[in-house]
Structure formats: C-alpha cells, structure tokens
C-alpha cells in the first residue's frame, strides 16, 4: 500500500490561485495587492519577482487559472451525458450546486473582472475574452460531435455560455439555484429542437 502526499504549492502558484479567488469574489479593483500577497503567504517582493508587471500581469495569469478551472468543470459536465441537451442541463445543475455550496460567492471566475476591464485594461479584457471563447469552444465541440452543423453549433454554444453566465449572476443576486436550473431546462429544450431538424 502506497501513500501519497500533496506537494505544497510554490509561491507563484499561490499568488495566482489567491488572485483568482479574490477577483472571483470582488473583481480586479477590489483586490488590493497587499491583501493578495498576505493571503497567498507571500511577500510583495516575491509578487513583483514573479510578475514584474505587477497586479495587472498577475491578474492576467489569475484569469487564465480561472479559465482552466471553469473549463474543467464544464468539460466534466458535458462528458457526463451523451445527449448534448442532457449534458448542458447537467452543467447548469453542477453550477447551481457549486454556487449554493460556496454560499453564493463562487460564481464565474472572470465576470467581475471582465466588466471592469472593458475599454480600460486591454490585456485583462483580452484574457477574459479568451476564457469565454474557450468555454464556447467546449460546448461547440460537444454539439458538433452530436451531429449538428458547425455554424449552428457555434451559434448555440454562444447562446449556452451567455445564458449560463447571466443565470449564474442572477442566482448569486437571488441567492437561489432557480435561475440556473431554469436556464438549464430551457437550454435543453432549445438544443432538442435543433436535434430534431438533423
């Protein structure tokens, strides 16, 4: 019998993960550098060592981390069902449960920063746009694999991600799973209507 021990995160990874979590909860502007370093158990010197561009460079890395985390959850949900309609509804349920379990704090890892960065911080805006594009691509691939045309799949993937993002925000505001569960049911109906036209 072998035992495994978890490897402690390095300073850079702690900074990135801490920044991702803090930005998820409050956005970029509400994440002070000193608080970030303190919660990551790092010095300000180490922060600027790993991220010479300072807070904004770290924020870009944090958005990339949030992108990967959310993509992992999304991919797992999509893979949990063969039928894409059922898979998207399963994703909505997963998001609703995760949001409830976090006491309505852990919504989309990039939304708050995305809204702050529009027209003001091009590097952050580009990182957020890339994250949204990655998530749409995962949905699109699932739909294409089910037999839908690429153009339809691309449009539907945009609809799915936009709807889930809006529903997640509404769920946080309402402190209720209902917006996400409702969105999931109606997205499933939408996808089934396209499946019937193949």
Residue frames as a rotation matrix with the C-alpha (Angstrom) as fourth column:
UNK 1
0.580 0.815 0.000 0.00
0.815 -0.580 0.000 0.00
0.000 0.000 -1.000 0.00
UNK 2
-0.540 -0.778 0.322 1.41
0.783 -0.604 -0.147 3.35
0.309 0.173 0.935 -1.03
UNK 3
0.347 0.607 -0.715 0.60
0.762 -0.627 -0.162 6.72
-0.547 -0.488 -0.680 0.41
UNK 4
-0.091 -0.325 0.941 0.65
0.815 -0.568 -0.118 9.97
0.572 0.757 0.316 -1.48
UNK 5
-0.098 0.013 -0.995 1.40
0.741 -0.666 -0.082 13.36
-0.664 -0.746 0.055 -0.03
UNK 6
0.805 0.427 0.411 0.25
0.592 -0.600 -0.537 16.58
0.017 0.676 -0.737 -1.60
UNK 7
-0.293 -0.938 0.187 3.07
0.941 -0.317 -0.117 18.77
0.169 0.141 0.975 -2.85
UNK 8
0.098 0.325 -0.941 2.89
0.567 -0.795 -0.215 22.28
-0.818 -0.512 -0.262 -1.39
UNK 9
0.774 0.231 0.589 2.19
0.625 -0.426 -0.654 24.98
0.100 0.875 -0.474 -3.94
UNK 10
-0.392 -0.917 0.068 5.07
0.915 -0.397 -0.073 27.22
0.094 0.033 0.995 -4.90
UNK 11
-0.513 0.131 -0.848 4.87
0.352 -0.869 -0.347 30.95
-0.782 -0.477 0.400 -4.29
UNK 12
-0.926 0.147 -0.347 3.90
-0.371 -0.521 0.769 31.77
-0.067 0.841 0.537 -7.86
UNK 13
-0.614 0.726 -0.310 1.04
0.328 0.592 0.736 29.26
0.718 0.351 -0.602 -7.87
UNK 14
-0.335 0.487 -0.807 -0.20
0.914 -0.041 -0.404 30.51
-0.229 -0.873 -0.431 -4.51
UNK 15
-0.719 0.018 -0.695 -0.25
-0.030 -1.000 0.005 34.07
-0.695 0.025 0.719 -5.82
UNK 16
-0.884 0.372 -0.282 -2.14
-0.325 -0.054 0.944 33.07
0.336 0.927 0.169 -8.97
UNK 17
-0.461 0.743 -0.486 -4.73
0.629 0.660 0.411 30.97
0.626 -0.116 -0.771 -7.15
UNK 18
-0.395 0.289 -0.872 -5.26
0.768 -0.417 -0.487 33.56
-0.505 -0.861 -0.057 -4.45
UNK 19
-0.833 0.066 -0.549 -5.66
-0.280 -0.907 0.315 36.32
-0.477 0.416 0.774 -7.03
UNK 20
-0.794 0.563 -0.229 -8.13
-0.013 0.360 0.933 34.18
0.607 0.744 -0.279 -8.97
UNK 21
-0.317 0.687 -0.654 -10.25
0.909 0.417 -0.002 33.57
0.271 -0.595 -0.757 -5.86
UNK 22
-0.453 0.109 -0.885 -10.21
0.511 -0.782 -0.358 37.19
-0.731 -0.614 0.298 -4.70
UNK 23
-0.896 0.112 -0.429 -11.02
-0.391 -0.655 0.646 38.51
-0.208 0.747 0.631 -8.17
UNK 24
-0.679 0.695 -0.234 -13.82
0.390 0.612 0.688 35.97
0.622 0.376 -0.687 -8.49
UNK 25
-0.157 0.624 -0.766 -15.37
0.984 0.028 -0.178 37.39
-0.090 -0.781 -0.618 -5.33
UNK 26
0.321 0.292 -0.901 -14.74
0.498 -0.861 -0.101 41.09
-0.806 -0.416 -0.421 -5.85
UNK 27
0.939 0.009 0.344 -13.19
0.322 -0.376 -0.869 41.82
0.122 0.927 -0.356 -9.21
UNK 28
0.155 -0.963 0.221 -9.86
0.772 -0.021 -0.635 43.40
0.616 0.269 0.741 -10.06
UNK 29
-0.072 -0.177 0.982 -10.28
-0.165 -0.968 -0.186 46.82
0.984 -0.176 0.041 -8.44
UNK 30
0.647 0.441 0.622 -11.43
-0.663 -0.078 0.745 45.34
0.377 -0.894 0.242 -5.13
UNK 31
0.860 -0.435 -0.266 -8.34
0.488 0.854 0.179 43.13
0.149 -0.284 0.947 -4.82
UNK 32
0.797 -0.595 0.107 -5.56
-0.603 -0.775 0.190 45.13
-0.030 -0.216 -0.976 -3.11
UNK 33
0.315 -0.775 -0.548 -2.02
-0.324 0.456 -0.829 43.94
0.892 0.439 -0.107 -3.78
UNK 34
-0.549 -0.565 0.616 -1.13
-0.750 0.007 -0.662 43.88
0.370 -0.825 -0.428 -0.07
UNK 35
0.193 0.700 0.687 -4.14
-0.843 0.477 -0.249 41.72
-0.502 -0.531 0.682 0.80
UNK 36
0.828 0.107 -0.550 -3.37
-0.470 0.667 -0.578 39.43
0.305 0.738 0.603 -2.11
UNK 37
-0.101 -0.962 -0.255 0.22
-0.427 0.273 -0.862 38.90
0.899 0.021 -0.438 -1.01
UNK 38
-0.488 -0.062 0.871 -0.82
-0.873 0.053 -0.485 38.39
-0.016 -0.997 -0.080 2.60
UNK 39
0.474 0.779 0.411 -3.46
-0.739 0.605 -0.295 35.77
-0.479 -0.164 0.862 1.80
UNK 40
0.812 -0.258 -0.524 -1.04
-0.264 0.637 -0.724 33.99
0.521 0.726 0.449 -0.55
UNK 41
0.837 -0.546 -0.007 1.54
0.168 0.244 0.955 33.96
-0.520 -0.801 0.296 2.26
UNK 42
0.234 -0.745 0.625 3.97
0.949 0.034 -0.314 35.78
0.213 0.666 0.715 0.00
UNK 43
-0.211 -0.374 -0.903 5.95
0.522 -0.824 0.219 39.00
-0.826 -0.425 0.369 0.19
UNK 44
0.774 0.426 -0.469 5.35
-0.095 -0.654 -0.751 41.96
-0.626 0.625 -0.465 -2.09
UNK 45
-0.069 -0.904 -0.422 8.89
-0.806 -0.199 0.558 41.44
-0.588 0.379 -0.715 -3.31
UNK 46
-0.706 -0.168 0.687 8.11
0.115 0.931 0.346 37.91
-0.698 0.323 -0.638 -4.45
UNK 47
0.393 0.902 0.180 4.95
0.459 -0.023 -0.888 39.11
-0.797 0.432 -0.423 -6.17
UNK 48
0.753 -0.130 -0.646 6.93
-0.502 -0.747 -0.435 41.59
-0.426 0.652 -0.628 -8.26
UNK 49
-0.419 -0.889 0.184 9.66
-0.576 0.417 0.703 39.00
-0.702 0.188 -0.687 -8.80
UNK 50
-0.537 0.270 0.799 7.25
0.503 0.863 0.046 36.59
-0.677 0.427 -0.599 -10.46
UNK 51
0.344 0.732 0.588 5.10
0.938 -0.249 -0.239 39.33
-0.029 0.634 -0.773 -12.02
UNK 52
-0.650 -0.725 -0.228 7.28
0.710 -0.686 0.156 42.32
-0.270 -0.060 0.961 -12.95
UNK 53
-0.654 0.492 0.575 4.22
0.200 -0.620 0.758 43.94
0.730 0.611 0.307 -14.50
UNK 54
-0.900 0.222 0.374 2.62
-0.435 -0.423 -0.795 43.98
-0.018 -0.878 0.478 -11.05
UNK 55
-0.441 0.809 0.388 -1.01
-0.261 0.298 -0.918 43.45
-0.859 -0.506 0.080 -10.25
UNK 56
0.356 0.651 -0.670 -2.22
-0.833 -0.104 -0.544 43.56
-0.423 0.752 0.506 -13.86
UNK 57
-0.300 -0.539 -0.787 0.22
-0.802 0.589 -0.098 40.88
0.516 0.602 -0.609 -15.01
UNK 58
-0.963 0.004 0.270 -0.78
-0.182 0.727 -0.663 38.70
-0.199 -0.687 -0.699 -12.06
UNK 59
-0.144 0.990 -0.004 -4.45
-0.514 -0.078 -0.854 39.30
-0.846 -0.121 0.520 -12.87
UNK 60
0.154 0.143 -0.978 -3.96
-0.974 0.191 -0.125 38.02
0.169 0.971 0.168 -16.42
UNK 61
-0.754 -0.482 -0.446 -2.43
-0.386 0.875 -0.294 34.82
0.532 -0.049 -0.845 -15.00
UNK 62
-0.805 0.506 0.310 -5.28
-0.194 0.269 -0.943 34.56
-0.560 -0.820 -0.119 -12.48
UNK 63
0.150 0.866 -0.477 -7.87
-0.856 -0.128 -0.501 34.84
-0.495 0.483 0.722 -15.25
UNK 64
-0.167 -0.306 -0.937 -6.06
-0.788 0.612 -0.059 32.04
0.592 0.729 -0.344 -17.09
UNK 65
-0.984 -0.175 0.024 -6.26
-0.146 0.730 -0.668 29.91
0.099 -0.661 -0.744 -13.95
UNK 66
-0.404 0.909 0.105 -9.97
-0.411 -0.078 -0.908 30.66
-0.817 -0.410 0.406 -13.54
UNK 67
0.110 0.363 -0.925 -10.49
-0.994 0.058 -0.095 29.83
0.019 0.930 0.367 -17.20
UNK 68
-0.580 -0.431 -0.691 -8.88
-0.477 0.868 -0.141 26.39
0.660 0.248 -0.709 -16.74
UNK 69
-0.941 0.252 0.225 -10.81
-0.103 0.422 -0.901 25.65
-0.322 -0.871 -0.371 -13.54
UNK 70
-0.078 0.980 -0.185 -14.17
-0.617 -0.193 -0.763 26.53
-0.783 0.054 0.620 -15.07
UNK 71
-0.005 0.008 -1.000 -13.30
-0.956 0.294 0.007 24.71
0.294 0.956 0.006 -18.30
UNK 72
-0.906 -0.367 -0.212 -12.57
-0.281 0.894 -0.350 21.58
0.318 -0.257 -0.913 -16.25
UNK 73
-0.624 0.754 0.204 -15.98
-0.098 0.184 -0.978 21.75
-0.775 -0.630 -0.041 -14.57
UNK 74
0.146 0.686 -0.712 -17.67
-0.840 -0.294 -0.456 22.47
-0.522 0.665 0.534 -17.90
UNK 75
-0.358 -0.366 -0.859 -15.88
-0.811 0.579 0.091 19.61
0.464 0.729 -0.504 -19.66
UNK 76
-0.994 -0.004 0.109 -16.81
-0.067 0.811 -0.581 17.19
-0.087 -0.585 -0.807 -16.87
UNK 77
-0.288 0.957 -0.031 -20.46
-0.287 -0.117 -0.951 18.22
-0.914 -0.265 0.308 -17.06
UNK 78
0.178 0.329 -0.927 -20.57
-0.967 -0.118 -0.227 17.93
-0.184 0.937 0.297 -20.85
UNK 79
-0.585 -0.495 -0.643 -18.92
-0.621 0.783 -0.038 14.50
0.522 0.377 -0.765 -20.71
UNK 80
-0.808 0.250 0.534 -21.39
-0.382 0.469 -0.796 13.25
-0.449 -0.847 -0.284 -18.10
UNK 81
0.233 0.919 0.318 -24.15
-0.043 0.336 -0.941 12.73
-0.971 0.206 0.118 -20.68
UNK 82
-0.531 -0.373 0.761 -24.07
0.686 0.337 0.645 11.54
-0.497 0.864 0.077 -24.29
UNK 83
0.259 0.732 0.630 -27.02
0.928 -0.371 0.048 13.69
0.269 0.572 -0.775 -25.32
UNK 84
-0.672 -0.635 0.381 -25.89
0.528 -0.771 -0.354 17.36
0.519 -0.037 0.854 -25.53
UNK 85
0.039 0.765 0.643 -29.23
-0.255 -0.615 0.746 18.66
0.966 -0.193 0.171 -24.23
UNK 86
0.856 0.242 -0.456 -28.95
0.310 0.465 0.829 16.50
0.413 -0.851 0.323 -21.13
UNK 87
-0.012 -0.962 -0.273 -25.27
0.957 0.068 -0.281 17.42
0.288 -0.265 0.920 -20.80
UNK 88
-0.563 -0.168 0.809 -25.94
0.136 -0.985 -0.109 21.18
0.815 0.048 0.577 -20.82
UNK 89
0.509 0.788 0.347 -28.71
-0.321 -0.200 0.926 20.75
0.799 -0.583 0.151 -18.26
UNK 90
0.671 -0.345 -0.657 -26.30
0.686 0.625 0.372 18.72
0.282 -0.700 0.656 -16.11
UNK 91
-0.450 -0.848 0.279 -23.79
0.697 -0.529 -0.484 21.58
0.558 -0.024 0.829 -16.33
UNK 92
-0.149 0.485 0.861 -26.43
-0.299 -0.852 0.429 24.02
0.942 -0.194 0.272 -15.10
UNK 93
0.855 0.462 -0.237 -27.18
0.031 0.411 0.911 21.74
0.518 -0.786 0.337 -12.15
UNK 94
0.229 -0.867 -0.443 -23.47
0.926 0.334 -0.175 21.44
0.300 -0.370 0.879 -11.33
UNK 95
-0.573 -0.441 0.691 -23.05
0.314 -0.897 -0.312 25.22
0.757 0.038 0.652 -11.40
UNK 96
0.280 0.784 0.553 -26.13
-0.379 -0.439 0.814 25.74
0.882 -0.438 0.174 -9.23
UNK 97
0.858 0.043 -0.513 -24.91
0.378 0.623 0.685 23.24
0.349 -0.781 0.518 -6.63
UNK 98
-0.124 -0.983 -0.133 -21.37
0.923 -0.065 -0.379 24.64
0.364 -0.169 0.916 -6.57
UNK 99
-0.437 0.031 0.899 -22.70
-0.010 -1.000 0.030 28.18
0.900 0.004 0.437 -6.19
UNK 100
0.651 0.734 0.193 -25.01
-0.274 -0.010 0.962 27.15
0.708 -0.679 0.195 -3.34
UNK 101
0.675 -0.433 -0.598 -22.20
0.688 0.663 0.296 25.25
0.268 -0.611 0.745 -1.61
UNK 102
-0.456 -0.873 0.174 -19.99
0.766 -0.484 -0.422 28.37
0.453 -0.059 0.890 -1.74
UNK 103
-0.094 0.550 -0.830 -22.76
0.763 -0.496 -0.415 30.42
-0.640 -0.672 -0.373 -0.07
UNK 104
0.755 0.560 0.341 -23.36
0.619 -0.439 -0.651 32.18
-0.215 0.702 -0.678 -3.40
UNK 105
0.509 -0.638 -0.577 -19.83
-0.247 -0.751 0.613 33.61
-0.825 -0.169 -0.540 -3.63
UNK 106
-0.469 -0.853 0.228 -18.03
-0.085 0.301 0.950 31.48
-0.879 0.426 -0.214 -6.22
UNK 107
0.691 0.719 -0.075 -19.70
-0.078 -0.029 -0.997 32.49
-0.719 0.694 0.036 -9.46
UNK 108
0.878 -0.363 0.313 -17.99
0.396 0.181 -0.900 32.90
0.270 0.914 0.303 -12.80
UNK 109
0.338 -0.828 -0.447 -14.23
0.808 0.012 0.589 33.30
-0.483 -0.560 0.673 -12.25
UNK 110
-0.662 -0.686 0.303 -13.89
0.740 -0.533 0.410 36.13
-0.120 0.496 0.860 -14.78
UNK 111
0.183 0.839 0.512 -17.20
0.894 -0.360 0.269 38.04
0.410 0.409 -0.816 -14.96
UNK 112
0.753 0.138 -0.643 -16.44
0.507 -0.745 0.434 40.71
-0.419 -0.653 -0.631 -12.36
UNK 113
-0.192 -0.921 -0.338 -13.04
0.256 -0.379 0.889 41.44
-0.947 0.084 0.309 -13.90
UNK 114
-0.497 0.058 0.866 -14.43
0.865 0.104 0.490 41.32
-0.062 0.993 -0.102 -17.44
UNK 115
0.550 0.805 0.223 -16.95
0.805 -0.582 0.118 44.05
0.225 0.115 -0.968 -16.69
UNK 116
0.652 -0.365 -0.665 -14.31
0.252 -0.722 0.644 46.24
-0.715 -0.587 -0.378 -15.03
UNK 117
-0.267 -0.958 0.103 -11.76
0.371 -0.004 0.929 45.87
-0.889 0.286 0.356 -17.83
UNK 118
0.248 0.419 0.873 -13.90
0.953 0.056 -0.298 46.79
-0.174 0.906 -0.386 -20.85
UNK 119
0.693 0.023 0.721 -12.37
0.428 -0.818 -0.386 49.81
0.580 0.575 -0.576 -22.58
UNK 120
0.866 -0.330 0.374 -9.90
-0.495 -0.669 0.554 50.35
0.067 -0.666 -0.743 -19.73
UNK 121
0.014 -0.858 0.513 -7.47
-0.701 0.358 0.617 47.46
-0.713 -0.368 -0.596 -19.46
UNK 122
0.350 0.201 -0.915 -6.93
-0.919 0.265 -0.293 45.78
0.184 0.943 0.277 -22.84
UNK 123
-0.630 -0.662 -0.406 -4.74
-0.571 0.749 -0.336 42.94
0.526 0.020 -0.850 -21.51
UNK 124
-0.801 0.415 0.431 -7.33
-0.220 0.465 -0.857 41.91
-0.557 -0.782 -0.281 -18.92
UNK 125
0.183 0.916 -0.357 -10.17
-0.750 -0.104 -0.653 42.31
-0.635 0.387 0.668 -21.42
UNK 126
0.022 -0.257 -0.966 -8.32
-0.890 0.436 -0.136 40.07
0.456 0.862 -0.219 -23.90
UNK 127
-0.921 -0.390 -0.008 -7.72
-0.333 0.797 -0.504 37.41
0.203 -0.462 -0.863 -21.22
UNK 128
-0.444 0.844 0.301 -11.41
-0.329 0.158 -0.931 37.43
-0.833 -0.513 0.207 -20.28
UNK 129
0.319 0.557 -0.767 -12.45
-0.910 -0.048 -0.413 37.22
-0.266 0.829 0.491 -23.93
UNK 130
-0.427 -0.566 -0.705 -10.14
-0.715 0.689 -0.120 34.24
0.554 0.453 -0.699 -24.41
UNK 131
-0.916 0.134 0.378 -11.70
-0.217 0.627 -0.748 32.49
-0.337 -0.768 -0.545 -21.42
UNK 132
0.033 0.998 -0.055 -15.23
-0.531 -0.029 -0.847 32.95
-0.847 0.057 0.529 -22.76
UNK 133
0.220 -0.012 -0.975 -14.08
-0.962 0.161 -0.220 31.73
0.160 0.987 0.024 -26.19
UNK 134
-0.812 -0.561 -0.163 -12.54
-0.511 0.817 -0.266 28.59
0.282 -0.133 -0.950 -24.62
UNK 135
-0.650 0.627 0.430 -15.81
-0.159 0.441 -0.883 27.75
-0.743 -0.642 -0.187 -22.87
UNK 136
0.329 0.772 -0.543 -17.83
-0.748 -0.137 -0.649 28.30
-0.576 0.620 0.532 -26.05
UNK 137
-0.205 -0.507 -0.837 -15.43
-0.911 0.411 -0.025 26.02
0.357 0.758 -0.546 -27.91
UNK 138
-0.942 -0.127 0.312 -16.04
-0.267 0.847 -0.460 23.18
-0.206 -0.517 -0.831 -25.45
UNK 139
-0.109 0.980 0.166 -19.81
-0.188 0.144 -0.972 23.43
-0.976 -0.137 0.169 -25.96
UNK 140
0.318 0.190 -0.929 -19.41
-0.911 -0.210 -0.355 23.76
-0.263 0.959 0.106 -29.72
UNK 141
-0.641 -0.644 -0.417 -17.28
-0.726 0.685 0.059 20.60
0.247 0.341 -0.907 -29.87
UNK 142
-0.754 0.445 0.483 -19.93
-0.037 0.706 -0.708 18.68
-0.656 -0.551 -0.516 -27.94
UNK 143
0.247 0.928 -0.279 -22.64
-0.362 -0.179 -0.915 19.82
-0.899 0.327 0.291 -30.34
UNK 144
0.074 -0.309 -0.948 -20.61
-0.996 0.021 -0.084 19.08
0.046 0.951 -0.306 -33.48
UNK 145
-0.887 -0.458 0.061 -19.85
-0.462 0.880 -0.110 15.60
-0.003 -0.125 -0.992 -32.12
UNK 146
-0.431 0.806 0.405 -23.59
0.010 0.453 -0.891 15.03
-0.902 -0.380 -0.204 -31.76
UNK 147
-0.351 0.228 0.908 -24.10
0.875 0.425 0.231 15.70
-0.333 0.876 -0.348 -35.45
UNK 148
0.681 0.598 -0.423 -25.07
0.433 -0.795 -0.426 19.37
-0.591 0.107 -0.800 -35.59
UNK 149
0.572 -0.450 0.686 -23.59
0.632 -0.292 -0.718 21.59
0.524 0.844 0.117 -38.29
UNK 150
-0.363 -0.852 -0.378 -20.59
0.916 -0.251 -0.314 23.69
0.173 -0.460 0.871 -37.31
UNK 151
-0.715 0.105 0.691 -22.30
0.018 -0.986 0.168 27.05
0.699 0.133 0.703 -37.85
UNK 152
0.405 0.913 0.056 -25.35
-0.155 0.009 0.988 26.04
0.901 -0.409 0.145 -35.80
UNK 153
0.452 -0.300 -0.840 -23.11
0.803 0.547 0.237 24.60
0.389 -0.781 0.489 -33.11
UNK 154
-0.658 -0.743 0.117 -21.10
0.646 -0.638 -0.419 27.82
0.386 -0.201 0.900 -32.92
UNK 155
-0.418 0.587 0.693 -24.24
-0.328 -0.809 0.488 29.94
0.847 -0.023 0.531 -32.53
UNK 156
0.625 0.699 -0.346 -25.77
0.024 0.427 0.904 27.58
0.780 -0.574 0.250 -29.98
UNK 157
0.033 -0.706 -0.707 -22.54
0.921 0.296 -0.253 27.44
0.388 -0.643 0.660 -27.96
UNK 158
-0.805 -0.266 0.531 -22.59
0.147 -0.956 -0.255 31.24
0.575 -0.127 0.808 -27.75
UNK 159
0.055 0.937 0.346 -26.19
-0.467 -0.282 0.838 31.08
0.883 -0.207 0.422 -26.55
UNK 160
0.565 0.138 -0.813 -25.44
0.474 0.753 0.457 28.39
0.675 -0.644 0.360 -23.98
UNK 161
-0.369 -0.804 -0.466 -22.47
0.878 -0.137 -0.459 30.17
0.305 -0.579 0.756 -22.39
UNK 162
-0.752 0.127 0.647 -24.15
-0.125 -0.991 0.050 33.59
0.647 -0.044 0.761 -22.44
UNK 163
0.291 0.956 0.034 -27.30
-0.315 0.062 0.947 32.16
0.903 -0.286 0.319 -20.85
UNK 164
0.453 -0.180 -0.873 -25.41
0.717 0.656 0.236 30.26
0.531 -0.733 0.426 -18.15
UNK 165
-0.666 -0.746 0.012 -23.28
0.622 -0.564 -0.543 33.30
0.412 -0.354 0.840 -17.33
UNK 166
-0.514 0.554 0.655 -26.35
-0.426 -0.828 0.365 35.51
0.744 -0.092 0.662 -16.93
UNK 167
0.534 0.761 -0.369 -28.19
-0.094 0.487 0.868 32.87
0.840 -0.429 0.331 -14.93
UNK 168
0.014 -0.618 -0.786 -25.21
0.857 0.412 -0.309 32.43
0.515 -0.669 0.536 -12.62
UNK 169
-0.873 -0.301 0.383 -25.15
0.129 -0.902 -0.413 36.15
0.470 -0.311 0.826 -11.87
UNK 170
-0.087 0.936 0.342 -28.91
-0.591 -0.325 0.738 36.14
0.802 -0.138 0.581 -11.22
UNK 171
0.484 0.227 -0.845 -28.53
0.376 0.818 0.435 33.12
0.790 -0.528 0.311 -8.94
UNK 172
-0.531 -0.745 -0.403 -25.91
0.737 -0.173 -0.653 34.96
0.417 -0.644 0.641 -6.88
UNK 173
-0.789 0.280 0.547 -28.11
-0.332 -0.943 0.005 38.05
0.517 -0.178 0.837 -6.57
UNK 174
0.209 0.978 0.006 -31.20
-0.637 0.132 0.760 35.99
0.742 -0.162 0.650 -5.67
UNK 175
-0.608 -0.500 0.616 -29.23
-0.787 0.483 -0.384 33.51
-0.105 -0.719 -0.687 -3.53
UNK 176
0.353 0.792 0.498 -31.18
-0.500 0.610 -0.615 30.81
-0.791 -0.032 0.611 -5.29
UNK 177
-0.630 -0.559 0.539 -30.45
0.090 0.637 0.766 27.92
-0.772 0.531 -0.350 -7.65
UNK 178
0.278 0.920 0.275 -33.64
0.383 0.157 -0.911 28.66
-0.881 0.359 -0.308 -9.59
UNK 179
0.540 -0.044 -0.841 -32.16
-0.643 -0.666 -0.378 30.93
-0.544 0.744 -0.388 -12.30
UNK 180
-0.509 -0.817 -0.270 -29.56
-0.821 0.367 0.437 28.30
-0.258 0.444 -0.858 -13.25
UNK 181
-0.665 0.308 0.680 -31.91
0.179 0.950 -0.255 25.33
-0.725 -0.048 -0.687 -13.06
UNK 182
0.466 0.871 -0.158 -34.49
0.114 -0.236 -0.965 27.16
-0.878 0.431 -0.209 -15.16
UNK 183
0.263 -0.461 -0.848 -31.86
-0.885 -0.464 -0.022 28.19
-0.384 0.756 -0.530 -17.70
UNK 184
-0.746 -0.606 0.275 -30.63
-0.485 0.778 0.399 24.61
-0.455 0.164 -0.875 -17.91
UNK 185
-0.217 0.754 0.620 -34.10
0.387 0.649 -0.655 23.25
-0.896 0.098 -0.433 -18.63
UNK 186
0.714 0.576 -0.399 -34.79
-0.079 -0.499 -0.863 25.79
-0.696 0.647 -0.311 -21.36
UNK 187
-0.074 -0.810 -0.582 -31.37
-0.930 -0.154 0.332 25.41
-0.359 0.566 -0.742 -22.96
UNK 188
-0.731 -0.144 0.667 -32.02
-0.054 0.987 0.153 21.66
-0.680 0.076 -0.729 -23.10
UNK 189
0.296 0.915 0.274 -35.34
0.396 0.144 -0.907 22.28
-0.869 0.378 -0.319 -24.87
UNK 190
0.568 -0.160 -0.808 -33.60
-0.644 -0.698 -0.314 24.61
-0.514 0.698 -0.499 -27.33
UNK 191
-0.495 -0.859 -0.132 -30.92
-0.777 0.370 0.508 22.03
-0.388 0.354 -0.851 -28.14
UNK 192
-0.486 0.397 0.778 -33.51
0.278 0.915 -0.293 19.27
-0.828 0.074 -0.555 -28.56
UNK 193
0.601 0.747 -0.285 -35.37
-0.010 -0.350 -0.937 21.44
-0.799 0.566 -0.203 -31.08
UNK 194
0.213 -0.609 -0.764 -32.21
-0.950 -0.312 -0.017 21.59
-0.228 0.729 -0.645 -33.21
UNK 195
-0.706 -0.480 0.521 -31.53
-0.410 0.877 0.251 17.88
-0.577 -0.036 -0.816 -32.82
UNK 196
0.002 0.835 0.551 -34.94
0.271 0.530 -0.804 17.20
-0.963 0.151 -0.225 -34.32
UNK 197
0.757 0.277 -0.592 -34.03
-0.402 -0.517 -0.756 19.06
-0.516 0.810 -0.280 -37.53
UNK 198
-0.303 -0.953 -0.016 -30.97
-0.620 0.184 0.763 16.99
-0.724 0.241 -0.647 -38.37
